[in-house]
Amino acid sequence: MLFEGLPDHLQVPVRQWVGDVGQQFDMVEEVCLRLRLPSKVLSSGNPLRALMQVESEDKMLFIEVVDAALAIVFRADPSEFGFGALMRSRLDDVLTVGGSAYTITPDGDGLCLRVEETLRRTLDEAVQAAEALQKDAGAHLREAFVAAYGIKPDPSVAYSQAVKAVEAVANPVFLPKAPEPTLGGVRSTLDQGRNKYVMAVSDREGAPAGIDAAVELINLLWHGQRDRHAGGPTSAPVSQEAAETAVHAAALLVHWVSKGYVRKK
């Protein structure tokens, strides 16, 4: 069972974490401004203690405090070592052991929903493969993940970044000379040239498999972005479910293309 918000058993260790971070980083004023906290926090005799004790009917408020603190810590100390890394690791341990529904984002600069471990590994592997080929692809994929699973999800941004992640790796491979390459162009190229490409896996006869699965996955991602253009008869906001599906699909496509699993014969 995962716990949303800040349940009683996590109150003390999480609030103490914020206090310890606040003693090392100048963060209280920025957190208060970001979250529009009441002026009594900053005007108190001990603003850090007042921030640690902030309470509200909004069960997510202190989670937002932690999210903002992580962003400040990462900006001040983004290295994989040092105090910032130590504090991120400590918080991650607390949230994991305490069964929190939240965990630290892949970049370490905020909180996101805890997702099934297989998806997280798939995302990490896709990012690593993408960055070896095209660094922007990894950044887009991480942004898509955070927009889909962050504490304040933005489905439209998640879907858009998922598409950009696939474009970043697929355009140079399949549309190297196109002046304005897009995922739609990749889709058309692969769809019309199915006999020119193969997958890394074998079909039932032991020959290299066709690329139907890759084409259909790209079709799904391309056609599913219903807010790409406004005013059309099928235009619609991107749902949370659609955004999460897009991130899953993009991670798989980015991994396949980056590793050369979809290639010319």
PyRosetta script that sets phi, psi and omega in degrees:
from pyrosetta import init, pose_from_sequence

init()
pose = pose_from_sequence("MLFEGLPDHLQVPVRQWVGDVGQQFDMVEEVCLRLRLPSKVLSSGNPLRALMQVESEDKMLFIEVVDAALAIVFRADPSEFGFGALMRSRLDDVLTVGGSAYTITPDGDGLCLRVEETLRRTLDEAVQAAEALQKDAGAHLREAFVAAYGIKPDPSVAYSQAVKAVEAVANPVFLPKAPEPTLGGVRSTLDQGRNKYVMAVSDREGAPAGIDAAVELINLLWHGQRDRHAGGPTSAPVSQEAAETAVHAAALLVHWVSKGYVRKK")
pose.set_psi(1, 132.2)
pose.set_omega(1, 177.6)
pose.set_phi(2, -105.4)
pose.set_psi(2, 142.9)
pose.set_omega(2, -176.1)
pose.set_phi(3, -106.2)
pose.set_psi(3, 126.1)
pose.set_omega(3, 175.7)
pose.set_phi(4, -88.0)
pose.set_psi(4, 165.2)
pose.set_omega(4, -178.5)
pose.set_phi(5, 64.9)
pose.set_psi(5, -148.1)
pose.set_omega(5, 179.8)
pose.set_phi(6, -125.8)
pose.set_psi(6, 86.8)
pose.set_omega(6, -178.6)
pose.set_phi(7, -65.4)
pose.set_psi(7, 166.1)
pose.set_omega(7, -173.6)
pose.set_phi(8, -54.8)
pose.set_psi(8, -42.2)
pose.set_omega(8, -174.7)
pose.set_phi(9, -71.1)
pose.set_psi(9, -12.8)
pose.set_omega(9, 177.5)
pose.set_phi(10, -103.5)
pose.set_psi(10, -6.9)
pose.set_omega(10, -175.7)
pose.set_phi(11, -56.7)
pose.set_psi(11, -53.3)
pose.set_omega(11, -174.0)
pose.set_phi(12, -66.4)
pose.set_psi(12, -53.1)
pose.set_omega(12, -177.3)
pose.set_phi(13, -65.0)
pose.set_psi(13, -35.7)
pose.set_omega(13, -179.0)
pose.set_phi(14, -72.5)
pose.set_psi(14, -43.3)
pose.set_omega(14, 178.2)
pose.set_phi(15, -65.9)
pose.set_psi(15, -36.3)
pose.set_omega(15, 176.8)
pose.set_phi(16, -64.8)
pose.set_psi(16, -37.3)
pose.set_omega(16, 177.2)
pose.set_phi(17, -59.7)
pose.set_psi(17, -44.7)
pose.set_omega(17, 178.6)
pose.set_phi(18, -61.1)
pose.set_psi(18, -41.3)
pose.set_omega(18, 178.5)
pose.set_phi(19, -62.5)
pose.set_psi(19, -42.9)
pose.set_omega(19, 180.0)
pose.set_phi(20, -67.0)
pose.set_psi(20, -38.6)
pose.set_omega(20, 177.0)
pose.set_phi(21, -64.8)
pose.set_psi(21, -42.8)
pose.set_omega(21, -178.3)
pose.set_phi(22, -63.9)
pose.set_psi(22, -23.2)
pose.set_omega(22, 177.4)
pose.set_phi(23, -76.5)
pose.set_psi(23, -19.1)
pose.set_omega(23, -177.6)
pose.set_phi(24, -105.6)
pose.set_psi(24, -27.0)
pose.set_omega(24, -175.9)
pose.set_phi(25, -124.4)
pose.set_psi(25, 141.8)
pose.set_omega(25, 176.9)
pose.set_phi(26, -78.4)
pose.set_psi(26, 93.8)
pose.set_omega(26, -170.1)
pose.set_phi(27, -130.9)
pose.set_psi(27, -17.7)
pose.set_omega(27, -170.3)
pose.set_phi(28, -60.9)
pose.set_psi(28, -48.3)
pose.set_omega(28, -177.9)
pose.set_phi(29, -61.5)
pose.set_psi(29, -44.3)
pose.set_omega(29, -178.8)
pose.set_phi(30, -64.7)
pose.set_psi(30, -41.4)
pose.set_omega(30, 178.4)
pose.set_phi(31, -61.6)
pose.set_psi(31, -44.7)
pose.set_omega(31, -179.9)
pose.set_phi(32, -62.1)
pose.set_psi(32, -41.1)
pose.set_omega(32, -179.7)
pose.set_phi(33, -69.3)
pose.set_psi(33, -43.3)
pose.set_omega(33, 180.0)
pose.set_phi(34, -59.1)
pose.set_psi(34, -42.5)
pose.set_omega(34, -172.8)
pose.set_phi(35, -97.7)
pose.set_psi(35, 3.4)
pose.set_omega(35, 178.2)
pose.set_phi(36, 56.9)
pose.set_psi(36, 43.7)
pose.set_omega(36, -179.4)
pose.set_phi(37, -73.3)
pose.set_psi(37, 152.7)
pose.set_omega(37, -177.8)
pose.set_phi(38, -59.7)
pose.set_psi(38, 149.5)
pose.set_omega(38, -175.1)
pose.set_phi(39, -62.7)
pose.set_psi(39, -20.6)
pose.set_omega(39, -178.7)
pose.set_phi(40, -63.1)
pose.set_psi(40, -21.1)
pose.set_omega(40, 178.3)
pose.set_phi(41, -67.7)
pose.set_psi(41, -52.5)
pose.set_omega(41, -177.7)
pose.set_phi(42, -73.9)
pose.set_psi(42, -27.9)
pose.set_omega(42, -177.4)
pose.set_phi(43, -86.5)
pose.set_psi(43, -2.5)
pose.set_omega(43, 179.5)
pose.set_phi(44, -73.0)
pose.set_psi(44, 165.8)
pose.set_omega(44, 179.4)
pose.set_phi(45, -66.3)
pose.set_psi(45, -26.5)
pose.set_omega(45, -179.2)
pose.set_phi(46, -135.7)
pose.set_psi(46, 84.1)
pose.set_omega(46, -175.5)
pose.set_phi(47, -55.9)
pose.set_psi(47, -37.1)
pose.set_omega(47, -179.2)
pose.set_phi(48, -65.4)
pose.set_psi(48, -45.2)
pose.set_omega(48, 178.2)
pose.set_phi(49, -62.8)
pose.set_psi(49, -40.3)
pose.set_omega(49, 178.8)
pose.set_phi(50, -62.8)
pose.set_psi(50, -38.7)
pose.set_omega(50, 178.1)
pose.set_phi(51, -65.7)
pose.set_psi(51, -41.6)
pose.set_omega(51, 179.6)
pose.set_phi(52, -61.5)
pose.set_psi(52, -27.3)
pose.set_omega(52, -175.0)
pose.set_phi(53, -100.4)
pose.set_psi(53, 6.3)
pose.set_omega(53, -179.1)
pose.set_phi(54, -57.9)
pose.set_psi(54, 131.5)
pose.set_omega(54, 177.1)
pose.set_phi(55, -133.1)
pose.set_psi(55, 156.4)
pose.set_omega(55, -178.1)
pose.set_phi(56, -162.2)
pose.set_psi(56, 160.7)
pose.set_omega(56, 173.3)
pose.set_phi(57, -67.8)
pose.set_psi(57, -21.6)
pose.set_omega(57, 176.8)
pose.set_phi(58, -75.6)
pose.set_psi(58, 108.2)
pose.set_omega(58, -175.9)
pose.set_phi(59, -66.9)
pose.set_psi(59, -14.6)
pose.set_omega(59, -178.8)
pose.set_phi(60, -93.2)
pose.set_psi(60, -6.5)
pose.set_omega(60, -172.4)
pose.set_phi(61, -58.6)
pose.set_psi(61, -48.4)
pose.set_omega(61, -176.5)
pose.set_phi(62, -73.0)
pose.set_psi(62, -26.7)
pose.set_omega(62, 172.3)
pose.set_phi(63, -62.0)
pose.set_psi(63, -38.1)
pose.set_omega(63, 176.8)
pose.set_phi(64, -67.1)
pose.set_psi(64, -34.5)
pose.set_omega(64, 175.4)
pose.set_phi(65, -61.1)
pose.set_psi(65, -45.8)
pose.set_omega(65, 179.9)
pose.set_phi(66, -63.7)
pose.set_psi(66, -42.7)
pose.set_omega(66, 179.0)
pose.set_phi(67, -58.8)
pose.set_psi(67, -46.4)
pose.set_omega(67, 179.6)
pose.set_phi(68, -65.4)
pose.set_psi(68, -40.1)
pose.set_omega(68, 179.0)
pose.set_phi(69, -62.6)
pose.set_psi(69, -40.5)
pose.set_omega(69, 178.0)
pose.set_phi(70, -61.1)
pose.set_psi(70, -41.4)
pose.set_omega(70, 179.4)
pose.set_phi(71, -61.5)
pose.set_psi(71, -40.6)
pose.set_omega(71, -179.6)
pose.set_phi(72, -69.1)
pose.set_psi(72, -42.8)
pose.set_omega(72, 178.4)
pose.set_phi(73, -61.9)
pose.set_psi(73, -43.6)
pose.set_omega(73, -178.6)
pose.set_phi(74, -64.1)
pose.set_psi(74, -42.3)
pose.set_omega(74, 179.6)
pose.set_phi(75, -62.8)
pose.set_psi(75, -37.9)
pose.set_omega(75, -178.5)
pose.set_phi(76, -78.6)
pose.set_psi(76, -31.6)
pose.set_omega(76, -175.3)
pose.set_phi(77, -148.3)
pose.set_psi(77, 78.8)
pose.set_omega(77, -176.4)
pose.set_phi(78, -82.2)
pose.set_psi(78, -1.6)
pose.set_omega(78, -175.9)
pose.set_phi(79, -66.5)
pose.set_psi(79, 162.3)
pose.set_omega(79, 179.1)
pose.set_phi(80, -81.9)
pose.set_psi(80, -2.1)
pose.set_omega(80, 179.6)
pose.set_phi(81, -129.8)
pose.set_psi(81, 178.6)
pose.set_omega(81, 178.4)
pose.set_phi(82, 88.4)
pose.set_psi(82, -173.9)
pose.set_omega(82, -172.9)
pose.set_phi(83, -65.2)
pose.set_psi(83, -40.6)
pose.set_omega(83, -179.5)
pose.set_phi(84, -59.7)
pose.set_psi(84, -45.8)
pose.set_omega(84, 178.8)
pose.set_phi(85, -64.1)
pose.set_psi(85, -39.0)
pose.set_omega(85, 178.8)
pose.set_phi(86, -62.6)
pose.set_psi(86, -42.6)
pose.set_omega(86, -179.7)
pose.set_phi(87, -68.8)
pose.set_psi(87, -37.8)
pose.set_omega(87, 177.7)
pose.set_phi(88, -64.4)
pose.set_psi(88, -42.3)
pose.set_omega(88, 179.3)
pose.set_phi(89, -64.1)
pose.set_psi(89, -41.0)
pose.set_omega(89, 179.4)
pose.set_phi(90, -62.6)
pose.set_psi(90, -45.0)
pose.set_omega(90, 179.3)
pose.set_phi(91, -64.3)
pose.set_psi(91, -41.5)
pose.set_omega(91, 179.7)
pose.set_phi(92, -59.5)
pose.set_psi(92, -41.1)
pose.set_omega(92, 178.5)
pose.set_phi(93, -63.3)
pose.set_psi(93, -44.1)
pose.set_omega(93, -179.5)
pose.set_phi(94, -61.5)
pose.set_psi(94, -46.8)
pose.set_omega(94, -177.4)
pose.set_phi(95, -66.5)
pose.set_psi(95, -38.0)
pose.set_omega(95, -179.1)
pose.set_phi(96, -69.6)
pose.set_psi(96, -50.8)
pose.set_omega(96, -178.9)
pose.set_phi(97, -64.2)
pose.set_psi(97, -35.8)
pose.set_omega(97, -178.8)
pose.set_phi(98, -81.1)
pose.set_psi(98, 0.1)
pose.set_omega(98, 177.4)
pose.set_phi(99, 69.5)
pose.set_psi(99, 31.4)
pose.set_omega(99, 179.1)
pose.set_phi(100, -68.5)
pose.set_psi(100, 148.2)
pose.set_omega(100, 175.8)
pose.set_phi(101, -75.3)
pose.set_psi(101, -4.2)
pose.set_omega(101, -175.6)
pose.set_phi(102, -116.4)
pose.set_psi(102, 152.4)
pose.set_omega(102, 176.1)
pose.set_phi(103, -144.5)
pose.set_psi(103, 176.5)
pose.set_omega(103, -178.5)
pose.set_phi(104, -82.0)
pose.set_psi(104, 140.3)
pose.set_omega(104, -179.3)
pose.set_phi(105, -62.1)
pose.set_psi(105, 161.1)
pose.set_omega(105, 179.5)
pose.set_phi(106, -55.4)
pose.set_psi(106, -33.0)
pose.set_omega(106, 179.2)
pose.set_phi(107, -81.3)
pose.set_psi(107, -18.0)
pose.set_omega(107, -179.9)
pose.set_phi(108, 85.1)
pose.set_psi(108, 14.1)
pose.set_omega(108, -174.8)
pose.set_phi(109, -110.1)
pose.set_psi(109, 18.9)
pose.set_omega(109, 179.3)
pose.set_phi(110, 175.3)
pose.set_psi(110, -170.4)
pose.set_omega(110, 179.3)
pose.set_phi(111, -110.9)
pose.set_psi(111, 152.4)
pose.set_omega(111, 173.7)
pose.set_phi(112, -145.8)
pose.set_psi(112, 167.9)
pose.set_omega(112, 177.1)
pose.set_phi(113, -66.5)
pose.set_psi(113, 144.5)
pose.set_omega(113, 176.8)
pose.set_phi(114, -76.0)
pose.set_psi(114, 123.4)
pose.set_omega(114, -178.6)
pose.set_phi(115, -109.0)
pose.set_psi(115, 166.9)
pose.set_omega(115, 179.4)
pose.set_phi(116, -55.5)
pose.set_psi(116, 136.9)
pose.set_omega(116, -170.7)
pose.set_phi(117, -59.8)
pose.set_psi(117, -33.9)
pose.set_omega(117, -179.8)
pose.set_phi(118, -62.9)
pose.set_psi(118, -41.6)
pose.set_omega(118, 177.9)
pose.set_phi(119, -64.1)
pose.set_psi(119, -42.9)
pose.set_omega(119, -179.0)
pose.set_phi(120, -62.6)
pose.set_psi(120, -40.9)
pose.set_omega(120, 178.1)
pose.set_phi(121, -66.8)
pose.set_psi(121, -40.1)
pose.set_omega(121, 178.2)
pose.set_phi(122, -60.8)
pose.set_psi(122, -43.7)
pose.set_omega(122, 178.9)
pose.set_phi(123, -62.6)
pose.set_psi(123, -47.6)
pose.set_omega(123, -178.8)
pose.set_phi(124, -60.5)
pose.set_psi(124, -42.9)
pose.set_omega(124, 180.0)
pose.set_phi(125, -66.4)
pose.set_psi(125, -38.4)
pose.set_omega(125, 179.0)
pose.set_phi(126, -66.2)
pose.set_psi(126, -41.9)
pose.set_omega(126, 179.0)
pose.set_phi(127, -62.2)
pose.set_psi(127, -44.9)
pose.set_omega(127, 180.0)
pose.set_phi(128, -62.5)
pose.set_psi(128, -44.2)
pose.set_omega(128, 179.5)
pose.set_phi(129, -65.3)
pose.set_psi(129, -40.9)
pose.set_omega(129, -178.3)
pose.set_phi(130, -65.4)
pose.set_psi(130, -43.7)
pose.set_omega(130, -176.6)
pose.set_phi(131, -67.5)
pose.set_psi(131, -23.6)
pose.set_omega(131, 175.8)
pose.set_phi(132, -70.9)
pose.set_psi(132, -24.5)
pose.set_omega(132, -178.5)
pose.set_phi(133, -103.3)
pose.set_psi(133, -44.1)
pose.set_omega(133, -175.4)
pose.set_phi(134, -153.6)
pose.set_psi(134, 106.5)
pose.set_omega(134, -172.3)
pose.set_phi(135, -58.9)
pose.set_psi(135, -37.2)
pose.set_omega(135, -178.8)
pose.set_phi(136, -58.7)
pose.set_psi(136, -31.9)
pose.set_omega(136, -177.3)
pose.set_phi(137, -62.7)
pose.set_psi(137, -42.8)
pose.set_omega(137, 178.7)
pose.set_phi(138, -63.0)
pose.set_psi(138, -41.0)
pose.set_omega(138, 179.6)
pose.set_phi(139, -64.2)
pose.set_psi(139, -43.1)
pose.set_omega(139, 178.9)
pose.set_phi(140, -63.3)
pose.set_psi(140, -39.9)
pose.set_omega(140, -177.8)
pose.set_phi(141, -68.3)
pose.set_psi(141, -39.6)
pose.set_omega(141, 176.7)
pose.set_phi(142, -64.8)
pose.set_psi(142, -40.7)
pose.set_omega(142, 178.8)
pose.set_phi(143, -65.1)
pose.set_psi(143, -37.6)
pose.set_omega(143, 178.2)
pose.set_phi(144, -62.9)
pose.set_psi(144, -43.3)
pose.set_omega(144, -179.4)
pose.set_phi(145, -62.0)
pose.set_psi(145, -48.0)
pose.set_omega(145, -178.2)
pose.set_phi(146, -65.7)
pose.set_psi(146, -38.5)
pose.set_omega(146, 178.9)
pose.set_phi(147, -66.7)
pose.set_psi(147, -30.3)
pose.set_omega(147, 179.3)
pose.set_phi(148, -82.9)
pose.set_psi(148, -38.1)
pose.set_omega(148, -171.8)
pose.set_phi(149, -116.3)
pose.set_psi(149, 6.8)
pose.set_omega(149, 178.1)
pose.set_phi(150, -67.8)
pose.set_psi(150, 171.5)
pose.set_omega(150, -177.7)
pose.set_phi(151, -70.3)
pose.set_psi(151, -16.0)
pose.set_omega(151, 172.6)
pose.set_phi(152, -129.3)
pose.set_psi(152, 81.6)
pose.set_omega(152, -174.4)
pose.set_phi(153, -60.7)
pose.set_psi(153, 146.2)
pose.set_omega(153, 174.5)
pose.set_phi(154, -130.3)
pose.set_psi(154, 90.0)
pose.set_omega(154, -174.4)
pose.set_phi(155, -57.0)
pose.set_psi(155, -38.9)
pose.set_omega(155, -178.6)
pose.set_phi(156, -63.6)
pose.set_psi(156, -44.9)
pose.set_omega(156, 178.2)
pose.set_phi(157, -65.5)
pose.set_psi(157, -40.4)
pose.set_omega(157, 180.0)
pose.set_phi(158, -59.5)
pose.set_psi(158, -46.4)
pose.set_omega(158, -178.8)
pose.set_phi(159, -66.2)
pose.set_psi(159, -44.9)
pose.set_omega(159, -179.6)
pose.set_phi(160, -60.8)
pose.set_psi(160, -43.0)
pose.set_omega(160, 179.6)
pose.set_phi(161, -69.6)
pose.set_psi(161, -32.5)
pose.set_omega(161, 176.3)
pose.set_phi(162, -62.8)
pose.set_psi(162, -44.4)
pose.set_omega(162, 178.0)
pose.set_phi(163, -61.9)
pose.set_psi(163, -45.1)
pose.set_omega(163, -179.4)
pose.set_phi(164, -62.2)
pose.set_psi(164, -35.3)
pose.set_omega(164, 179.3)
pose.set_phi(165, -62.7)
pose.set_psi(165, -43.5)
pose.set_omega(165, 179.0)
pose.set_phi(166, -68.5)
pose.set_psi(166, -41.6)
pose.set_omega(166, 178.4)
pose.set_phi(167, -59.8)
pose.set_psi(167, -39.7)
pose.set_omega(167, -176.3)
pose.set_phi(168, -61.1)
pose.set_psi(168, -33.0)
pose.set_omega(168, 178.5)
pose.set_phi(169, -95.8)
pose.set_psi(169, -32.2)
pose.set_omega(169, -174.2)
pose.set_phi(170, -82.7)
pose.set_psi(170, -35.2)
pose.set_omega(170, -177.7)
pose.set_phi(171, -60.1)
pose.set_psi(171, -47.3)
pose.set_omega(171, 179.2)
pose.set_phi(172, -64.8)
pose.set_psi(172, -28.3)
pose.set_omega(172, -177.8)
pose.set_phi(173, -80.5)
pose.set_psi(173, -45.5)
pose.set_omega(173, -172.4)
pose.set_phi(174, -103.7)
pose.set_psi(174, -18.6)
pose.set_omega(174, 179.4)
pose.set_phi(175, -131.9)
pose.set_psi(175, 54.3)
pose.set_omega(175, -173.0)
pose.set_phi(176, -63.5)
pose.set_psi(176, -23.8)
pose.set_omega(176, -176.8)
pose.set_phi(177, -109.7)
pose.set_psi(177, 1.0)
pose.set_omega(177, -178.4)
pose.set_phi(178, -70.6)
pose.set_psi(178, 131.9)
pose.set_omega(178, -179.6)
pose.set_phi(179, -67.9)
pose.set_psi(179, -33.3)
pose.set_omega(179, 179.7)
pose.set_phi(180, -134.9)
pose.set_psi(180, 72.3)
pose.set_omega(180, -176.5)
pose.set_phi(181, -69.8)
pose.set_psi(181, 143.6)
pose.set_omega(181, 177.4)
pose.set_phi(182, -139.5)
pose.set_psi(182, 170.4)
pose.set_omega(182, 176.0)
pose.set_phi(183, -65.2)
pose.set_psi(183, -32.6)
pose.set_omega(183, 175.9)
pose.set_phi(184, -61.1)
pose.set_psi(184, -38.8)
pose.set_omega(184, 177.6)
pose.set_phi(185, -67.4)
pose.set_psi(185, -39.7)
pose.set_omega(185, 176.0)
pose.set_phi(186, -61.8)
pose.set_psi(186, -44.5)
pose.set_omega(186, 179.7)
pose.set_phi(187, -57.5)
pose.set_psi(187, -47.3)
pose.set_omega(187, -179.5)
pose.set_phi(188, -65.0)
pose.set_psi(188, -42.3)
pose.set_omega(188, -179.1)
pose.set_phi(189, -61.0)
pose.set_psi(189, -46.2)
pose.set_omega(189, -178.5)
pose.set_phi(190, -73.3)
pose.set_psi(190, -37.3)
pose.set_omega(190, -179.4)
pose.set_phi(191, -64.0)
pose.set_psi(191, -45.3)
pose.set_omega(191, -177.8)
pose.set_phi(192, -79.6)
pose.set_psi(192, -16.5)
pose.set_omega(192, -178.6)
pose.set_phi(193, -118.1)
pose.set_psi(193, 36.3)
pose.set_omega(193, -177.2)
pose.set_phi(194, -56.5)
pose.set_psi(194, -31.8)
pose.set_omega(194, -177.5)
pose.set_phi(195, -78.1)
pose.set_psi(195, -5.0)
pose.set_omega(195, -178.3)
pose.set_phi(196, -97.8)
pose.set_psi(196, -10.0)
pose.set_omega(196, -174.6)
pose.set_phi(197, -125.9)
pose.set_psi(197, 158.0)
pose.set_omega(197, 176.8)
pose.set_phi(198, -139.1)
pose.set_psi(198, 164.8)
pose.set_omega(198, 174.1)
pose.set_phi(199, -97.7)
pose.set_psi(199, 165.9)
pose.set_omega(199, -179.7)
pose.set_phi(200, -74.1)
pose.set_psi(200, -20.8)
pose.set_omega(200, -179.9)
pose.set_phi(201, -87.9)
pose.set_psi(201, 166.9)
pose.set_omega(201, -178.9)
pose.set_phi(202, -100.8)
pose.set_psi(202, 156.3)
pose.set_omega(202, 176.1)
pose.set_phi(203, -88.9)
pose.set_psi(203, -170.7)
pose.set_omega(203, -175.3)
pose.set_phi(204, -66.1)
pose.set_psi(204, -19.8)
pose.set_omega(204, -179.9)
pose.set_phi(205, -97.1)
pose.set_psi(205, 2.1)
pose.set_omega(205, 178.0)
pose.set_phi(206, 89.0)
pose.set_psi(206, 0.9)
pose.set_omega(206, 178.0)
pose.set_phi(207, -89.6)
pose.set_psi(207, 160.9)
pose.set_omega(207, 176.9)
pose.set_phi(208, -55.2)
pose.set_psi(208, 131.8)
pose.set_omega(208, -177.2)
pose.set_phi(209, -70.2)
pose.set_psi(209, 153.7)
pose.set_omega(209, 175.0)
pose.set_phi(210, -72.9)
pose.set_psi(210, 173.9)
pose.set_omega(210, -173.3)
pose.set_phi(211, -99.8)
pose.set_psi(211, 19.8)
pose.set_omega(211, -178.2)
pose.set_phi(212, -54.3)
pose.set_psi(212, -42.5)
pose.set_omega(212, -177.5)
pose.set_phi(213, -62.3)
pose.set_psi(213, -42.3)
pose.set_omega(213, 179.7)
pose.set_phi(214, -66.1)
pose.set_psi(214, -42.5)
pose.set_omega(214, -179.7)
pose.set_phi(215, -62.8)
pose.set_psi(215, -44.5)
pose.set_omega(215, -178.8)
pose.set_phi(216, -67.4)
pose.set_psi(216, -34.0)
pose.set_omega(216, 177.9)
pose.set_phi(217, -68.1)
pose.set_psi(217, -39.9)
pose.set_omega(217, 176.0)
pose.set_phi(218, -65.8)
pose.set_psi(218, -41.7)
pose.set_omega(218, 176.5)
pose.set_phi(219, -57.2)
pose.set_psi(219, -45.0)
pose.set_omega(219, 179.9)
pose.set_phi(220, -59.4)
pose.set_psi(220, -47.2)
pose.set_omega(220, -178.3)
pose.set_phi(221, -66.3)
pose.set_psi(221, -41.5)
pose.set_omega(221, -176.9)
pose.set_phi(222, -68.5)
pose.set_psi(222, -50.8)
pose.set_omega(222, -176.2)
pose.set_phi(223, -74.6)
pose.set_psi(223, -23.3)
pose.set_omega(223, -176.3)
pose.set_phi(224, -76.6)
pose.set_psi(224, -12.2)
pose.set_omega(224, -179.7)
pose.set_phi(225, -82.5)
pose.set_psi(225, 79.8)
pose.set_omega(225, -171.1)
pose.set_phi(226, -76.7)
pose.set_psi(226, -9.1)
pose.set_omega(226, 178.5)
pose.set_phi(227, -102.9)
pose.set_psi(227, 12.7)
pose.set_omega(227, -179.1)
pose.set_phi(228, -63.3)
pose.set_psi(228, -38.3)
pose.set_omega(228, 177.4)
pose.set_phi(229, -128.4)
pose.set_psi(229, 136.7)
pose.set_omega(229, -178.9)
pose.set_phi(230, -93.4)
pose.set_psi(230, 155.6)
pose.set_omega(230, 172.5)
pose.set_phi(231, 90.7)
pose.set_psi(231, -6.8)
pose.set_omega(231, -179.8)
pose.set_phi(232, -82.8)
pose.set_psi(232, 163.6)
pose.set_omega(232, -178.5)
pose.set_phi(233, -65.5)
pose.set_psi(233, -22.8)
pose.set_omega(233, 180.0)
pose.set_phi(234, -109.8)
pose.set_psi(234, 9.2)
pose.set_omega(234, 178.6)
pose.set_phi(235, -66.0)
pose.set_psi(235, 140.5)
pose.set_omega(235, -179.9)
pose.set_phi(236, -163.1)
pose.set_psi(236, 154.6)
pose.set_omega(236, 176.0)
pose.set_phi(237, -63.0)
pose.set_psi(237, 150.2)
pose.set_omega(237, 177.1)
pose.set_phi(238, -78.2)
pose.set_psi(238, 126.9)
pose.set_omega(238, 178.9)
pose.set_phi(239, -79.9)
pose.set_psi(239, 163.0)
pose.set_omega(239, 176.9)
pose.set_phi(240, -61.3)
pose.set_psi(240, -41.0)
pose.set_omega(240, 179.8)
pose.set_phi(241, -63.4)
pose.set_psi(241, -40.5)
pose.set_omega(241, 179.0)
pose.set_phi(242, -65.6)
pose.set_psi(242, -39.7)
pose.set_omega(242, -180.0)
pose.set_phi(243, -63.2)
pose.set_psi(243, -44.5)
pose.set_omega(243, 179.3)
pose.set_phi(244, -64.4)
pose.set_psi(244, -40.2)
pose.set_omega(244, 177.4)
pose.set_phi(245, -61.2)
pose.set_psi(245, -41.3)
pose.set_omega(245, -179.6)
pose.set_phi(246, -63.4)
pose.set_psi(246, -40.3)
pose.set_omega(246, 179.4)
pose.set_phi(247, -64.7)
pose.set_psi(247, -42.6)
pose.set_omega(247, 177.8)
pose.set_phi(248, -60.5)
pose.set_psi(248, -48.3)
pose.set_omega(248, -177.8)
pose.set_phi(249, -63.4)
pose.set_psi(249, -42.5)
pose.set_omega(249, -179.1)
pose.set_phi(250, -64.1)
pose.set_psi(250, -41.3)
pose.set_omega(250, 179.8)
pose.set_phi(251, -59.3)
pose.set_psi(251, -42.0)
pose.set_omega(251, -179.8)
pose.set_phi(252, -67.5)
pose.set_psi(252, -46.0)
pose.set_omega(252, -179.3)
pose.set_phi(253, -64.8)
pose.set_psi(253, -42.6)
pose.set_omega(253, 179.1)
pose.set_phi(254, -60.6)
pose.set_psi(254, -41.1)
pose.set_omega(254, 179.4)
pose.set_phi(255, -65.4)
pose.set_psi(255, -46.8)
pose.set_omega(255, -179.4)
pose.set_phi(256, -59.3)
pose.set_psi(256, -48.7)
pose.set_omega(256, -175.9)
pose.set_phi(257, -69.9)
pose.set_psi(257, -43.5)
pose.set_omega(257, -177.8)
pose.set_phi(258, -61.9)
pose.set_psi(258, -36.0)
pose.set_omega(258, -178.4)
pose.set_phi(259, -88.5)
pose.set_psi(259, -1.5)
pose.set_omega(259, 179.7)
pose.set_phi(260, 76.7)
pose.set_psi(260, 25.1)
pose.set_omega(260, -179.7)
pose.set_phi(261, -78.9)
pose.set_psi(261, -13.4)
pose.set_omega(261, 170.9)
pose.set_phi(262, -117.3)
pose.set_psi(262, 113.1)
pose.set_omega(262, -171.2)
pose.set_phi(263, -147.5)
pose.set_psi(263, 165.1)
pose.set_omega(263, 176.7)
pose.set_phi(264, -69.5)
pose.set_psi(264, 151.8)
pose.set_omega(264, 178.3)
pose.set_phi(265, -64.7)
pose.dump_pdb("model.pdb")
